[in-house]
Amino acid sequence: MSQPDQLIVATRYGPLRGVRKTAATGVEYCNFQKIPYCKPPVGERRFKDLESPEPWTEPLDCTQQGPSGYQFNKLLNKIVGSEDHLYINVFTKELKPDKLRPVMLWIHGGAFMRGSSGTEMYGPDYLIQKDIVLVTFNYRIGAFGFLSFDSKELAIPGNGGLKDQSMALRWVRDNIANFGGDPDNVTLFGESAGGCSVHYHMVSERSRGLFRRAIVMSGCTLNNWSTMPRRGMAERLAKALGWNGEGGEVEALKTLMEASAEDITKQQDTLLTPNELENRILFAFGPVVEPYLTENTFIPKKPLEMCREAWSNDIDILIGGNSEEGLFALSTIKENPAIMDNLKNFEYLVPMELELVRSSQVCREYGLRLKKFYYGETEPSFENREGYLTLMTDKLFWHGIHRTIQSRNSSQKGAKTFVYRFAVDSETYNHYRIYFCDRNVRGTAHADDLSYLFKNLFSPVPDVDSFEYKTMQRLVELFTNFAITGTPNGGIVGDIWEPVGAQMDPYKCLNINNGGLSFVDLPEMRRMKLWDSLYKKEQLY
C-alpha cells in the first residue's frame, strides 16, 4: 500500500485515527473501530431516540474495539457491557482506491437481547480478502433498545434499537466514501435477529433507498418472533425493579431511569411467564408495532402489511437459512427434558398470529395435524426429540423465510430473489452447534454459517485442503459477488444459482453442503406446505 502509516480519515463529525492490520488470511487492511455514530444513550438519553454525535477536532483514537451493550454472556456466565456502546467499525483494504468499492454493512444477531459487532465473533479476515469495504456496528439491545410505552408524552414508542441501526445506515451513506466505500452500492446483511433487522429495513419507509441490495440470513419479519406482542413488558420490568405499580407509565419509567444497567439486564431475562414460554415466546424485548405515529416511526403496522407494499420489492436479495436451525432449542430441552413430555397435542406450537384460542376445536385440530406430521404414530420424548427440533426449524425460521419469498414473488416487481440453504456439517467448525447445542450431535444449527463468513475466536483459519476452507471461500465468494456485481454467480462458484421464477411450487435453492454447491428443489417444501395449510391465504403473504 502506498499510503503513509499514519491512518487519518476525515468524517462529517471529525477526524479519526486507524491502524493497519494483517488478517489471519494474510491480507493487509486498514482498521477503524469505535467510531461514534450518535450521541451515547446514557443518562437522560437512555431508551430515547438518539441524535447525531457532537463534532470533534482532534483525531479520535479508533484503533481499539469498543464495548458491547449490557447483556448476559452465556460463555462467560456473567453480565458484561456498557451503556456507552453505540459505535461503528470500518475495515477497508484501501482508503483511496481508483474506484470506490462496494460496501457490506453487517447487522449482528442475538435475539434482540444479546450480541455485538465484536471481532471475537465477527472478525473481518475472510470477507476482507475481496475488494469490498466491511462495516459492522452495535445497536441497543434488550430493554435498552426495545422498551415501549403507550403514552405519547414519554416519547418511547419502541424500536430504539432499529432506529439506532437506521442512524448507522445514514452514517455509512454520509461518510463511507472517505474510507474508499461507495455509498451508492451498499449491501445490507445480517443473521437471526440481524436478518430480521435487515428485512425490517427493507419494509420500513425510514430506510427507503439507504442500501441497494440485501442478504437475509435465518430471520425475517414474517418469523413469528419478529414482533413482540404488547404485554406490558415495560411495566413488568419496572415492577421487577421495585416499582409499586402506582402512578402509571410515568412512575414506571422513573423506576427504570433510576435503575442500574446491571439490574435491568438481570431482571429482563426473568419476565416471561410459564404460559409465554409454553407458547414459545423467546424473549421479553424486541420489535413492536409502535402505539402511535411520529416522524421517526419505524414499524407503523403489522410486518405482513408492510411486506405487501415494501419499497424493497424493487431490489435484489439473497435469502435463506440453515438445514437444522432448530438445534438451537436442544440446550433448553436438555436443561428441562419435561418440555418434551408436556407437548400435549401440540396446540401450543400452533402459530399465535393465527389468533386461535388454545382450547378451541380448530387449534386442537391444527396441533394434532402438526403432531401427526412430525411424529406419525410415535410419542414425543427427550430421546425422540428429532421431530420437535425439526418442527422448531420450520416454525421459527423456514416458514417465515418461505412466506417472505412468496410475498416478494406476489408483488410481481421483477426484482430477483435468490434462495440458499446452508447444510455444511463439520465436526470442528460448526461452532454454534459445538459450543451452544451439543458437541456430540450432528447437523447445521442456527448460526453455524457464521463461522464460514467471519473469523471468530473459537479456532484458526481452517486448513487450506479442508472442505471447511473451501466452504469459507465459496460462501465469501457468493456473498461478495452479489455485493460487487449484483449476482452471486461467477468466479470459483460457477454459474448455477438462479433467482426464484414465477413457478413457486416447488422453487429451487442453492444447496451448500460438505460436497459443494448444487441447485435443487427446496428440500423442505413438503414441510412448508403443511404450515401453509394452517393459514388462510390473506394471512400468508
C-alpha positions in Angstrom: 0.0 0.0 0.0 1.3 3.4 -0.9 -0.5 5.3 1.9 1.6 6.6 4.8 1.5 4.6 8.1 -0.4 7.4 9.9 -4.0 6.5 9.0 -6.1 9.6 9.5 -9.6 9.8 7.9 -11.9 12.8 7.9 -15.6 12.3 8.6 -18.6 14.6 8.8 -18.1 14.9 12.6 -14.3 15.0 12.9 -11.0 13.1 12.1 -10.3 9.5 13.1 -7.1 7.6 13.6 -7.0 4.0 12.4 -4.3 1.3 12.4 -3.0 -1.1 9.7 -3.5 -4.8 10.4 -2.9 -8.1 8.8 -5.8 -10.6 8.6 -5.4 -14.2 9.6 -5.8 -14.9 5.8 -2.7 -12.8 5.2 -4.4 -9.8 3.7 -3.4 -6.3 4.9 -6.2 -3.9 5.7 -7.0 -0.6 7.5 -8.9 -1.0 10.7 -11.1 1.7 12.3 -13.1 0.8 15.4 -15.2 2.5 18.0 -16.3 5.4 15.7 -19.2 7.2 17.3 -22.3 7.4 15.0 -24.7 9.1 17.5 -24.7 10.6 21.0 -24.2 7.9 23.7 -27.5 6.6 25.0 -26.7 7.4 28.6 -28.3 9.5 31.4 -31.4 11.2 30.1 -31.0 9.6 26.7 -31.4 6.0 28.0 -34.3 4.5 26.0 -34.8 7.6 23.8 -34.4 8.2 20.1 -30.9 9.4 19.5 -29.2 12.3 17.7 -26.0 12.8 15.7 -22.7 12.9 17.6 -21.1 16.1 18.8 -18.4 17.1 16.4 -14.7 17.0 17.4 -11.5 18.5 16.0 -8.6 16.3 17.2 -8.2 12.9 15.6 -10.2 10.3 17.6 -8.3 7.1 18.5 -10.2 4.4 16.5 -7.6 1.7 16.8 -9.3 -0.4 19.5 -12.6 -2.1 19.7 -15.4 -0.6 21.8 -17.5 -2.4 24.4 -20.7 -4.4 23.8 -24.1 -3.3 25.1 -25.2 -4.7 28.5 -26.1 -8.4 28.3 -25.8 -11.8 29.9 -22.9 -13.5 28.2 -23.5 -17.3 28.1 -19.9 -18.3 27.5 -18.6 -16.2 30.4 -21.7 -16.9 32.5 -21.9 -13.2 33.7 -23.3 -9.8 32.8 -21.0 -7.7 30.6 -21.2 -4.4 28.7 -21.6 -0.7 28.8 -24.4 1.7 28.1 -22.0 3.8 26.0 -21.5 1.2 23.2 -23.0 2.7 20.0 -20.0 2.6 17.8 -19.3 1.6 14.2 -16.3 -0.2 12.7 -14.9 0.1 9.2 -12.5 -2.4 7.6 -11.1 -1.5 4.2 -8.1 -2.5 2.1 -7.5 0.9 0.6 -8.6 4.4 1.7 -8.2 5.9 -1.8 -8.9 3.2 -4.4 -9.1 4.2 -8.1 -12.8 3.4 -7.9 -15.0 3.4 -4.8 -15.7 -0.1 -3.6 -19.0 -1.9 -2.8 -19.9 -1.7 0.9 -21.1 -4.7 3.0 -22.9 -3.5 6.1 -23.4 -6.2 8.8 -26.2 -6.3 11.5 -25.4 -8.8 14.2 -27.9 -11.2 15.7 -28.6 -12.3 19.3 -32.4 -12.4 19.7 -32.5 -8.6 20.1 -31.3 -9.3 23.7 -27.6 -10.1 23.2 -24.7 -10.0 20.8 -22.3 -7.3 19.5 -20.2 -6.4 16.5 -17.0 -7.5 18.3 -14.3 -9.2 16.3 -14.2 -12.1 18.7 -17.3 -13.3 16.7 -17.2 -11.2 13.6 -13.6 -10.8 12.5 -13.2 -9.3 9.0 -10.4 -11.7 8.0 -12.4 -13.7 5.5 -14.6 -11.1 3.7 -11.7 -8.6 3.5 -10.0 -11.0 1.1 -12.3 -9.4 -1.5 -12.5 -5.8 -2.9 -15.2 -4.6 -0.5 -15.4 -2.3 2.5 -16.9 -4.1 5.5 -18.8 -2.2 8.1 -20.1 -3.5 11.5 -21.7 -1.7 14.4 -23.6 -2.0 17.7 -27.2 -1.1 18.4 -29.1 -1.0 21.6 -30.4 -4.5 22.7 -32.8 -5.8 25.3 -34.9 -3.2 27.3 -32.4 -0.5 26.4 -33.2 -0.9 22.7 -36.8 -2.1 22.7 -38.7 -0.7 25.7 -42.1 0.6 24.6 -44.6 2.8 26.4 -48.1 3.6 25.1 -48.1 7.2 26.4 -47.1 9.7 23.7 -45.8 12.1 26.4 -43.0 9.7 27.3 -41.7 9.6 23.7 -40.6 6.0 24.0 -42.8 4.1 21.5 -40.3 1.3 21.0 -37.8 0.0 18.4 -35.0 2.3 19.6 -32.5 -0.5 18.5 -33.9 -0.5 15.0 -33.7 3.3 14.9 -30.1 3.1 16.0 -29.5 0.8 13.0 -31.1 3.4 10.8 -28.7 6.0 12.1 -25.8 3.7 11.3 -27.1 3.3 7.8 -27.2 7.1 7.4 -23.7 7.4 8.8 -22.4 5.0 6.1 -24.2 7.0 3.4 -22.6 10.2 4.6 -19.1 9.1 5.5 -18.1 5.8 3.8 -16.6 7.4 0.7 -13.8 8.7 2.9 -12.8 5.1 3.6 -12.9 4.1 -0.1 -16.5 2.8 0.0 -19.3 3.5 -2.5 -22.3 5.0 -0.7 -24.5 4.2 -3.7 -23.6 0.5 -3.6 -24.3 -0.8 -0.1 -25.4 -4.4 0.6 -27.1 -4.7 4.0 -26.7 -8.2 5.5 -27.4 -9.9 8.9 -28.3 -13.1 10.6 -31.0 -14.2 13.0 -32.3 -11.1 14.8 -29.8 -9.3 12.4 -31.5 -10.9 9.4 -34.9 -9.9 10.8 -33.5 -6.4 11.2 -32.3 -6.3 7.6 -35.8 -7.3 6.5 -37.3 -4.6 8.7 -35.1 -2.0 6.9 -36.4 -3.5 3.6 -40.0 -2.9 4.6 -39.8 0.3 6.7 -40.1 3.7 4.9 -37.5 5.1 7.3 -34.8 3.1 5.5 -36.0 3.6 1.9 -33.1 3.9 -0.5 -30.3 3.6 2.1 -29.0 0.4 0.5 -29.0 -1.2 -2.9 -29.1 -4.9 -2.1 -29.8 -7.2 0.9 -28.8 -10.6 2.3 -31.4 -12.0 4.8 -30.0 -14.9 6.8 -32.0 -17.1 9.2 -34.5 -14.5 10.3 -37.2 -12.2 8.7 -40.1 -10.0 9.7 -42.6 -12.9 8.9 -41.0 -15.1 11.6 -43.4 -15.4 14.5 -40.7 -13.9 16.9 -40.1 -10.8 14.8 -42.7 -8.7 16.6 -43.4 -8.7 20.3 -47.0 -8.9 21.5 -47.8 -5.8 23.6 -47.9 -7.4 27.0 -46.9 -4.6 29.3 -43.2 -5.7 29.4 -42.0 -2.2 30.4 -44.3 -2.1 33.5 -43.4 -5.7 34.3 -39.7 -4.8 34.2 -40.3 -1.8 36.4 -42.1 -3.9 39.0 -39.3 -6.4 39.0 -37.0 -3.4 39.8 -39.1 -2.3 42.7 -41.9 -0.1 41.3 -45.1 -0.4 43.4 -47.4 -0.3 40.4 -48.8 3.2 41.2 -48.7 6.3 39.1 -48.9 4.6 35.7 -46.3 4.7 33.0 -44.7 7.9 34.2 -43.7 6.3 37.6 -42.7 3.1 35.9 -40.3 5.0 33.6 -38.9 6.8 36.7 -38.0 3.5 38.2 -36.4 2.3 35.0 -34.4 5.5 34.6 -33.1 5.2 38.2 -32.2 1.5 38.0 -28.7 0.4 37.3 -27.9 -1.1 33.9 -26.8 -4.3 35.6 -30.1 -4.7 37.4 -32.1 -4.0 34.2 -30.1 -6.6 32.4 -30.5 -9.2 35.2 -34.3 -8.7 35.5 -35.2 -8.5 31.8 -34.3 -12.2 31.5 -36.8 -13.2 34.2 -40.0 -11.6 32.9 -41.5 -14.3 30.7 -44.3 -16.3 32.3 -44.7 -20.1 32.1 -47.6 -19.6 29.7 -45.5 -17.3 27.5 -42.6 -19.9 27.5 -45.1 -22.6 26.7 -46.3 -20.5 23.7 -42.6 -20.3 22.5 -42.3 -16.6 23.1 -38.5 -16.4 23.0 -37.5 -13.1 24.6 -39.0 -10.2 26.6 -37.9 -7.3 24.5 -37.8 -7.0 20.7 -39.5 -5.0 17.9 -43.1 -3.9 18.4 -45.8 -2.3 16.3 -45.5 1.2 17.6 -48.5 2.5 19.6 -48.7 5.9 17.8 -47.2 7.6 14.8 -44.3 10.1 14.8 -41.9 11.2 12.1 -39.5 8.5 13.4 -41.9 5.6 13.5 -40.2 2.5 12.2 -42.9 -0.1 12.4 -46.3 1.6 12.0 -48.3 -1.6 11.4 -48.1 -5.4 11.1 -45.0 -6.6 9.2 -47.2 -8.6 6.9 -48.9 -5.5 5.7 -45.6 -3.7 5.4 -44.2 -6.5 3.2 -47.0 -6.1 0.7 -46.1 -2.5 -0.2 -42.4 -2.6 0.7 -40.1 -0.3 -1.3 -37.6 -3.2 -1.4 -39.8 -5.3 -3.6 -37.8 -3.5 -6.3 -34.3 -4.6 -5.0 -32.5 -7.9 -5.4 -31.9 -10.1 -2.4 -30.3 -13.4 -1.2 -32.4 -15.1 1.5 -32.1 -18.5 3.2 -31.3 -20.4 6.3 -29.5 -23.5 7.8 -30.8 -27.0 7.4 -31.2 -27.8 11.2 -31.9 -24.3 12.6 -34.0 -25.9 15.4 -31.0 -27.5 17.0 -30.6 -24.2 19.0 -33.6 -25.5 21.1 -31.6 -28.5 22.2 -30.0 -26.7 25.1 -33.4 -25.7 26.5 -34.8 -29.3 26.4 -31.6 -30.7 27.9 -32.0 -28.3 30.8 -35.6 -29.2 31.1 -36.5 -32.5 29.5 -40.1 -32.2 30.8 -40.7 -29.8 27.9 -40.9 -32.9 25.6 -43.4 -34.6 27.9 -45.6 -31.6 28.1 -46.2 -31.0 24.4 -49.7 -32.5 24.9 -51.4 -32.2 21.5 -49.1 -29.6 20.1 -51.7 -26.8 20.4 -49.1 -24.5 21.9 -47.0 -24.9 18.8 -49.7 -23.6 16.5 -48.6 -20.0 15.4 -50.1 -17.4 17.8 -50.6 -15.0 14.8 -53.5 -17.2 13.7 -55.2 -15.8 16.8 -56.8 -19.1 17.8 -58.0 -19.7 21.3 -55.7 -22.5 22.6 -58.6 -24.6 23.8 -60.6 -24.3 20.6 -61.5 -27.2 18.4 -59.6 -25.6 15.4 -56.4 -25.1 17.4 -56.6 -28.6 18.8 -57.1 -30.0 15.3 -54.1 -27.9 13.9 -52.0 -29.1 16.8 -52.8 -32.8 16.1 -52.0 -32.2 12.4 -48.5 -31.0 13.4 -48.1 -33.8 15.8 -49.0 -36.4 13.2 -46.8 -34.8 10.6 -43.6 -34.7 12.8 -44.3 -37.8 14.9 -46.5 -40.2 13.0 -47.8 -42.8 15.4 -44.9 -42.3 17.9 -44.9 -40.1 21.0 -42.5 -37.2 21.6 -39.9 -37.6 24.3 -36.4 -36.4 25.1 -35.0 -39.5 23.4 -37.3 -39.0 20.5 -36.6 -35.3 20.0 -35.8 -35.1 16.3 -39.4 -34.4 15.3 -39.6 -31.5 17.8 -36.3 -29.9 16.7 -37.3 -30.2 13.0 -40.7 -28.6 13.9 -38.8 -25.7 15.6 -36.6 -25.3 12.4 -39.8 -24.8 10.4 -42.0 -22.9 12.9 -39.3 -20.4 14.0 -37.3 -19.9 10.8 -38.0 -21.6 7.5 -41.7 -20.9 7.2 -41.2 -17.2 7.7 -38.5 -17.3 5.1 -40.8 -19.2 2.8 -43.6 -16.7 3.2 -41.2 -13.8 2.6 -40.2 -15.5 -0.7 -43.9 -15.9 -1.6 -44.6 -12.3 -0.7 -41.9 -10.9 -2.9 -42.9 -13.1 -5.7 -46.6 -12.0 -5.4 -45.6 -8.3 -5.7 -44.5 -9.0 -9.3 -42.0 -6.2 -9.3 -39.4 -8.4 -11.1 -36.7 -8.0 -8.5 -34.6 -11.1 -8.1 -34.9 -13.4 -5.0 -32.0 -15.9 -4.7 -32.7 -18.6 -2.1 -30.0 -20.6 -0.4 -29.9 -23.4 2.1 -26.7 -23.9 4.2 -26.2 -27.6 5.2 -22.4 -27.8 5.9 -21.8 -30.2 8.8 -18.3 -30.0 10.3 -17.1 -31.8 13.4 -14.9 -28.9 14.3 -16.1 -25.8 12.6 -19.9 -25.6 13.2 -19.1 -23.5 16.3 -22.6 -22.6 17.4 -23.7 -26.3 17.5 -20.5 -27.3 19.2 -20.4 -24.6 21.9 -24.1 -23.8 22.5 -26.0 -27.0 21.5 -24.1 -30.2 21.9 -20.7 -31.2 20.5 -21.9 -34.7 20.1 -24.8 -34.1 17.8 -24.5 -33.5 14.0 -26.3 -31.2 11.7 -26.1 -27.5 10.7 -27.5 -25.5 13.6 -28.7 -21.9 13.7 -25.7 -19.6 13.3 -23.3 -22.3 12.2 -22.9 -20.5 8.9 -21.3 -17.5 10.6 -18.1 -19.5 11.2 -17.5 -19.6 7.4 -18.2 -15.8 6.8 -16.4 -14.3 9.8 -13.2 -15.3 11.6 -14.0 -16.0 15.3 -12.1 -16.7 18.5 -13.0 -20.4 18.6 -10.5 -21.6 16.1 -7.8 -20.6 13.5 -8.4 -20.4 9.7 -9.2 -23.9 8.5 -6.6 -25.9 6.7 -6.4 -25.0 3.0 -7.1 -28.6 1.9 -10.2 -29.0 4.1 -13.8 -28.8 3.0 -14.3 -26.2 5.7 -11.8 -23.9 4.0 -13.4 -24.5 0.6 -16.8 -23.7 2.2 -15.5 -20.5 3.6 -14.1 -19.4 0.2 -17.4 -20.4 -1.5 -19.6 -18.5 0.9 -17.4 -15.4 0.8 -17.3 -15.5 -3.0 -21.1 -15.9 -3.2 -21.9 -13.0 -0.9 -19.2 -10.6 -2.2 -20.0 -11.4 -5.8 -23.6 -10.4 -5.0 -22.4 -7.2 -3.3 -19.9 -6.3 -6.1 -21.8 -7.3 -9.3 -25.4 -7.9 -8.3 -25.2 -11.6 -9.0 -23.8 -14.3 -6.6 -22.6 -16.3 -9.6 -19.1 -16.2 -11.1 -15.5 -16.9 -10.0 -14.9 -20.2 -8.2 -18.7 -20.8 -7.6 -19.6 -21.1 -11.3 -22.9 -20.0 -12.7 -25.7 -22.3 -11.3 -27.7 -20.1 -8.9 -30.9 -18.7 -10.5 -33.4 -16.5 -8.8 -36.9 -17.8 -8.0 -39.1 -17.8 -11.1 -42.8 -17.4 -11.4 -43.1 -21.1 -10.7 -43.4 -21.3 -6.8 -44.2 -25.0 -6.5 -41.6 -26.1 -5.8 -38.9 -23.4 -6.1 -35.2 -24.1 -6.2 -32.4 -23.1 -3.8 -28.7 -23.2 -3.9 -27.8 -26.1 -1.5 -24.4 -25.6 0.2 -23.1 -28.8 1.8 -19.8 -30.6 2.5 -19.6 -31.7 -1.1 -20.0 -28.2 -2.6 -22.9 -26.4 -4.4 -25.9 -27.8 -6.1 -29.1 -26.1 -7.4 -32.1 -28.2 -6.2 -35.8 -28.1 -5.3 -36.0 -26.8 -1.8 -35.9 -30.0 0.3 -38.2 -28.5 3.0 -41.1 -27.9 0.5 -43.4 -30.6 1.8 -43.0 -29.2 5.3 -43.6 -25.7 4.1 -46.9 -26.8 2.5 -48.1 -28.2 5.9 -47.5 -24.9 7.6 -49.1 -23.0 4.6 -52.2 -25.1 5.1 -52.7 -23.7 8.7 -53.0 -20.1 7.3 -55.8 -18.5 5.3 -54.4 -17.1 2.0 -54.6 -13.5 3.3 -52.6 -14.4 6.4 -49.8 -16.0 4.5 -48.3 -13.2 2.4 
